[in-house]
């Protein structure tokens, strides 16, 4: 019996003593009074100098800057409800002033709609242009003697657009095209001013002179101190009248308006993608620094 016990001890080897929970907690092998099994212990490899990120990067998308369109304009319609876009309407004419970044669009009005008042349309055309045959047809605002169009005028909404771009995401690639200008288009009511001018010429406005018949004019001498000519010139250039005069001096250039979801629009929109054959040849290095690199993408010279 003693021989068999000695053989068992030799096969089993050294007996490891069993520790209590309190003893294992002292050695750090138990947490909150619960002993973790050996299989649950997993070694987590942490790179030196950092901890696990709370918001890790899960996907990367390459970004390309397309230069296929030199002057890309973004149209905004701040007074038009989002539920009533201009996409379905017909644009009959388009004009642009590139220096002052202005655009005019003539949008056809559906005179056959049940919501259109033909009598009102004829009255507006009569007030603006006068009776048919009263003046030349070339100078008429509404050639059909009916208010059948609406003019949208767009002006620059952002002075500096160098940091804005339009992006197209396709095949896990983001292609950016720099914006030349952002224009806010609103309906123009200049035909109403034309109507008021014609009404005054025809004597159809109220006579305001009768209210001031009792007031006698008096001679008043006004003297102006001579100021700095250069300073006065700068103030004049900042005035609204001066800016409006400079805008009116620039002639309108006729343009072709291409609606969306058409054959011509499909061809033009392909220019917003950077060609794959020029991605490698026009690649620039970041040796000059991030700021100079971004400036070079916009067309500026690095400092």
C-alpha positions in Angstrom: 0.0 0.0 0.0 2.8 2.3 0.8 4.5 1.5 -2.5 1.4 2.4 -4.5 1.1 5.7 -2.6 4.6 6.7 -3.5 4.0 5.8 -7.2 1.0 8.1 -7.2 3.0 11.0 -5.8 5.6 10.5 -8.4 3.0 10.6 -11.2 1.1 13.6 -9.8 4.2 15.6 -8.9 4.0 18.6 -6.6 0.6 19.3 -5.1 -0.4 23.0 -5.5 -2.3 24.3 -2.4 -5.8 25.7 -2.8 -6.2 29.4 -2.0 -9.3 31.0 -0.6 -11.1 34.0 -2.2 -9.7 36.4 0.3 -6.2 35.2 -0.4 -6.6 35.4 -4.2 -8.0 39.0 -3.8 -4.9 40.0 -2.0 -2.9 38.7 -4.9 -5.1 40.6 -7.4 -6.6 37.5 -9.0 -10.2 38.2 -8.0 -12.4 41.3 -8.5 -15.3 42.3 -6.3 -15.2 38.9 -4.6 -15.6 37.0 -7.9 -12.8 34.7 -9.0 -12.3 34.9 -12.8 -11.7 31.6 -14.6 -8.4 31.0 -16.3 -10.1 30.8 -19.7 -11.6 34.3 -19.3 -8.2 36.0 -18.9 -7.2 37.5 -22.3 -4.0 39.5 -22.8 -4.8 42.8 -24.6 -1.9 44.2 -26.6 -1.6 48.0 -26.2 0.8 49.9 -28.4 3.4 51.9 -26.5 2.5 55.6 -26.0 -1.2 55.4 -26.4 -4.5 53.9 -25.3 -7.4 52.5 -27.2 -9.4 55.2 -29.0 -13.0 55.9 -28.2 -13.9 56.8 -31.8 -11.6 54.8 -34.1 -11.4 55.3 -37.9 -13.4 52.6 -39.5 -13.3 53.7 -43.2 -11.1 56.0 -45.3 -12.2 57.7 -48.6 -9.7 59.2 -51.0 -10.3 62.9 -51.9 -9.6 64.4 -55.4 -9.7 68.0 -56.5 -11.2 68.3 -60.0 -10.4 71.3 -62.2 -12.6 70.4 -65.1 -14.9 73.4 -64.5 -13.2 76.7 -64.0 -16.1 78.8 -62.9 -18.7 76.8 -61.0 -21.7 78.8 -59.5 -24.1 77.6 -56.9 -27.6 78.8 -57.1 -29.7 79.3 -54.0 -33.4 80.3 -53.8 -33.9 81.7 -50.3 -37.6 82.8 -50.8 -38.7 79.7 -52.7 -40.2 76.9 -50.6 -38.3 73.6 -50.7 -41.5 71.8 -51.7 -41.7 73.9 -54.9 -38.4 73.7 -56.7 -37.7 75.4 -60.0 -36.6 72.1 -61.6 -39.8 71.5 -63.5 -40.1 75.0 -64.9 -38.9 76.2 -68.3 -36.1 78.7 -68.5 -36.5 80.7 -71.7 -33.4 82.9 -71.4 -30.3 83.4 -69.3 -27.9 86.2 -68.9 -24.8 86.7 -66.8 -22.5 89.5 -65.6 -19.2 87.7 -64.7 -17.4 90.6 -63.3 -20.0 91.5 -60.7 -21.2 87.9 -60.4 -24.9 88.5 -61.4 -27.3 86.2 -63.2 -30.7 86.7 -64.7 -33.1 83.9 -65.6 -36.4 84.3 -67.4 -38.8 81.6 -66.2 -41.9 80.9 -68.2 -45.2 81.3 -66.4 -47.9 78.7 -67.1 -50.7 80.9 -68.3 -53.0 77.9 -68.9 -52.9 76.9 -65.3 -56.2 77.0 -63.3 -54.4 79.1 -60.7 -53.5 81.8 -63.2 -55.7 84.8 -63.5 -55.7 85.9 -67.2 -57.4 89.2 -66.5 -54.7 90.1 -63.9 -52.0 89.1 -66.3 -53.4 91.3 -69.1 -53.8 94.2 -66.7 -50.2 94.0 -65.5 -48.9 93.9 -69.1 -51.1 96.9 -69.9 -49.8 98.9 -67.0 -46.2 98.1 -67.8 -46.2 98.3 -71.7 -49.3 100.3 -72.4 -52.0 99.3 -75.0 -51.0 97.1 -77.9 -49.6 99.1 -80.8 -48.9 102.2 -78.6 -45.1 101.5 -78.6 -42.6 99.4 -80.5 -42.7 95.7 -79.9 -39.0 95.5 -79.2 -39.2 97.6 -76.0 -42.0 95.7 -74.5 -41.4 93.8 -71.3 -44.2 91.3 -72.1 -44.3 90.7 -75.9 -47.4 88.6 -75.7 -49.4 91.4 -74.0 -49.7 89.1 -71.1 -47.6 88.5 -68.0 -46.2 85.2 -69.2 -42.7 85.2 -67.6 -40.9 85.8 -64.3 -37.4 87.1 -64.0 -35.1 85.8 -61.3 -32.1 87.9 -60.4 -29.1 86.5 -58.6 -26.4 88.4 -56.8 -23.4 87.2 -54.8 -24.3 85.9 -51.3 -20.8 85.2 -50.1 -17.9 87.5 -50.7 -15.1 84.9 -50.3 -15.9 81.4 -51.7 -12.3 80.1 -51.7 -13.1 77.6 -49.0 -16.3 76.2 -50.5 -16.6 73.4 -52.9 -19.1 71.0 -54.4 -18.4 67.3 -53.8 -19.5 64.2 -55.7 -19.1 60.8 -54.1 -18.7 57.9 -56.5 -17.1 54.5 -56.2 -15.7 55.3 -52.8 -14.0 58.4 -54.1 -14.9 62.1 -53.2 -14.3 64.5 -56.1 -14.4 68.2 -55.1 -14.8 71.2 -57.5 -14.0 74.7 -56.2 -16.9 77.2 -56.2 -16.4 80.5 -58.0 -19.4 82.1 -56.4 -22.6 81.5 -54.5 -25.7 83.4 -55.9 -29.0 84.0 -54.2 -31.8 84.2 -56.8 -35.0 86.1 -56.1 -37.9 87.3 -58.2 -37.3 90.7 -59.8 -40.1 93.3 -59.5 -38.6 95.9 -61.8 -41.6 95.7 -64.0 -43.6 97.3 -61.2 -41.2 100.3 -61.2 -41.7 100.6 -64.9 -45.4 100.5 -64.4 -45.2 103.4 -61.8 -43.0 105.4 -64.1 -45.5 105.0 -66.9 -48.4 105.9 -64.6 -46.7 109.2 -63.6 -46.1 110.0 -67.2 -49.7 109.4 -68.1 -50.9 111.5 -65.1 -52.6 108.6 -63.5 -51.0 109.2 -60.1 -52.5 111.3 -57.3 -51.6 115.0 -57.4 -49.4 115.7 -54.4 -48.7 119.3 -55.2 -52.1 120.5 -53.9 -51.0 119.6 -50.3 -48.1 122.0 -50.5 -49.7 125.0 -52.2 -49.6 127.1 -49.1 -45.9 126.6 -48.5 -43.9 129.3 -50.0 -40.3 128.5 -51.1 -37.5 130.4 -49.4 -33.9 130.9 -50.7 -31.3 129.1 -48.5 -27.6 129.5 -48.9 -25.6 126.4 -48.2 -21.8 126.3 -47.9 -19.7 123.1 -47.9 -16.3 122.9 -46.5 -13.7 121.6 -48.9 -12.6 118.1 -47.7 -10.0 115.6 -48.8 -10.7 114.6 -52.4 -9.2 111.1 -51.9 -11.3 110.5 -48.8 -14.5 111.7 -50.5 -13.8 109.4 -53.5 -13.5 106.4 -51.2 -16.8 107.3 -49.5 -18.4 107.6 -52.9 -17.2 104.3 -54.1 -18.8 102.6 -51.0 -22.2 104.2 -51.7 -25.1 102.1 -53.1 -25.6 104.5 -56.0 -22.0 104.1 -57.1 -22.1 100.3 -56.9 -25.4 100.2 -58.8 -24.0 102.5 -61.5 -20.9 100.3 -61.9 -23.1 97.2 -62.2 -25.3 98.8 -64.8 -22.3 99.7 -66.9 -21.3 96.1 -67.3 -23.2 94.5 -70.2 -25.2 91.3 -69.9 -23.8 88.3 -71.7 -26.2 85.8 -73.1 -25.8 82.3 -71.8 -27.3 78.9 -72.4 -29.3 77.3 -69.5 -29.1 73.5 -69.4 -31.8 71.9 -67.2 -30.9 68.9 -64.9 -31.4 65.3 -66.0 -30.7 66.0 -69.6 -28.2 64.8 -72.1 -26.1 68.0 -72.1 -26.2 68.2 -68.3 -24.9 64.6 -68.0 -21.9 65.5 -70.2 -21.1 68.7 -68.3 -21.5 67.0 -64.9 -18.8 64.4 -65.9 -16.3 67.3 -65.8 -16.7 67.4 -62.0 -14.8 64.1 -61.8 -11.0 64.1 -61.7 -9.6 62.0 -64.6 -7.8 58.9 -63.4 -4.9 59.4 -65.8 -4.1 62.8 -64.2 -4.4 61.8 -60.6 -0.8 60.5 -60.4 0.8 63.1 -62.7 -0.7 66.1 -60.9 -0.2 64.7 -57.4 1.6 67.2 -55.1 3.7 66.5 -52.1 3.0 67.9 -48.6 6.6 69.2 -48.1 5.5 72.8 -48.0 3.1 72.3 -45.1 -0.7 71.7 -44.9 -1.6 75.5 -45.3 0.5 76.0 -48.4 -0.8 72.7 -49.8 -4.4 73.8 -49.5 -3.6 77.2 -50.9 -2.0 75.6 -54.0 -5.1 73.5 -54.5 -7.2 76.7 -54.7 -4.8 78.1 -57.3 -2.8 80.4 -55.0 1.0 80.5 -54.7 2.6 79.0 -51.6 4.2 81.4 -49.2 
